[in-house]
Structures are given as C-alpha cells and as structure tokens.
Amino acid sequence: MSQLICWLLVGLVHLIPALALFRPALITRLYGVQPDSPVFVLMHHRAALFFAVLVACVWAAFDPGGRKLATLLAAVSMLSFLLLYQSYGRPAQLGTIALVDLVGLIPLAWAGWHAFQQ
C-alpha cells in the first residue's frame, strides 16, 4: 500500500466531520445539535479541528516532511475518540464512527511507521 493512498484514506476518515466547517447544517444532521444551542458553536469549532487534521493528512500524502506531525495529529484524533468511546460504555449511536476510526488506524499505522523510519 503506498503512502499516498494511506494518507488519503486517513484524511477521508476526517472528511465528513470537517465538511461541517463549511456546511454548518451538517452539525444538526450528523449530531442532532440545533443551531441555537451553545454546543453548536463548540461543534462548529470541532469541525475546524477536523479540517486541520484533514489538511495535515493531505499534505502528508504529497510531502514527506509533514508525515510525522500528521501521524501525531491523526493518532490523537482517532485514538482519543476510541478511548473516550470505550470509557463511556461504547454508546450504540457512535458505533459507526468508532468502527471507521478503528479501521482507519490500519493505514495510519502503516503510514506512521514509514514516516518515523525516514
């Protein structure tokens, strides 16, 4: 598996939540948070952070110099969610997200291993 493909796959994991930065209505659709809720602002900011991880992954796909940092950013994003998901009793509503993150760890591990070998 090439590093380009791995980084794009890891970026894809972050694409949908990142799109909410540009399409805030996705926040309501994906998470059920209404625009008049103060939590909406936090979720919108969360989308910006997902966008930052997405940009780092796409950058890493084409620039080996960014791969170590992208590995750390994506790993923090994905592993922290999985740990929180587990610690909160694996809520069924979040099962698909957990599965996507879990599967996404495979290309991340491969790409990250190569990033730190260089």
C-alpha positions in Angstrom: 0.0 0.0 0.0 1.5 3.3 -1.0 1.9 6.2 1.5 -0.2 8.4 -0.8 -3.1 6.1 -0.6 -2.7 5.6 3.2 -2.6 9.3 3.9 -5.7 9.9 1.7 -7.6 7.1 3.5 -6.7 8.6 6.9 -7.8 12.0 5.6 -11.1 10.5 4.4 -11.8 9.5 7.9 -11.8 13.2 8.9 -13.6 14.5 5.7 -17.3 14.3 6.8 -16.8 16.0 10.2 -14.5 18.6 8.5 -17.2 19.4 6.0 -19.4 20.7 8.8 -17.0 23.7 9.0 -18.3 24.9 5.6 -21.8 23.4 5.9 -22.9 24.0 9.5 -26.3 22.4 8.8 -24.3 19.1 8.9 -23.8 19.6 12.6 -27.6 19.2 13.1 -27.8 16.4 10.7 -24.9 14.4 12.0 -25.1 15.1 15.7 -28.6 16.4 16.3 -27.3 19.7 17.8 -29.6 22.7 16.9 -28.1 26.0 15.7 -29.5 27.9 18.8 -27.6 25.6 21.2 -24.3 26.9 22.7 -23.0 23.4 21.9 -23.4 24.2 18.2 -20.5 26.7 18.4 -18.3 24.0 20.0 -19.2 21.5 17.3 -18.5 24.1 14.6 -15.1 24.7 16.2 -14.6 20.9 16.3 -15.2 20.8 12.6 -12.4 23.3 12.1 -10.1 21.0 14.1 -11.1 18.0 11.9 -10.4 20.2 8.9 -6.9 20.8 10.3 -6.3 17.1 10.6 -7.6 16.6 7.1 -5.3 19.2 5.7 -2.3 17.7 7.5 -3.2 14.2 6.1 -3.5 15.5 2.5 -0.3 17.5 3.0 1.5 14.3 4.2 0.3 12.4 1.2 2.4 14.7 -1.0 5.1 16.0 1.3 7.2 13.5 3.4 8.3 16.4 5.6 4.8 16.7 7.1 4.3 13.0 7.8 5.5 12.8 11.4 3.3 15.7 12.5 0.3 14.3 10.5 0.8 10.9 12.2 0.6 12.5 15.6 -2.4 14.7 14.8 -4.4 11.9 13.3 -3.4 9.5 16.0 -4.6 11.9 18.7 -7.8 12.5 16.9 -8.6 8.8 16.3 -7.2 7.2 19.5 -8.7 9.8 21.8 -12.2 9.2 20.3 -11.8 5.5 20.6 -10.6 5.7 24.2 -13.5 8.1 25.1 -16.0 5.9 23.3 -14.8 2.9 25.3 -14.8 4.8 28.6 -18.4 5.9 28.0 -19.6 2.4 27.6 -19.5 2.3 23.7 -22.7 4.2 23.0 -24.5 2.5 20.1 -25.2 5.8 18.4 -21.4 6.3 17.9 -20.6 2.8 16.8 -20.2 3.7 13.1 -17.8 6.5 14.0 -15.8 4.1 16.2 -15.6 1.5 13.5 -14.4 4.0 10.9 -11.7 5.2 13.3 -10.7 1.7 14.2 -10.4 0.7 10.5 -8.6 4.0 9.8 -5.9 3.1 12.3 -4.6 0.4 9.9 -3.5 2.8 7.1 -2.4 5.3 9.8 -0.2 2.7 11.5 1.4 1.8 8.2 2.0 5.4 7.0 3.1 6.5 10.5 5.6 3.6 10.8 7.1 4.7 7.5 7.1 8.3 8.5 9.2 7.6 11.6 11.5 5.3 9.7 12.7 8.0 7.4 
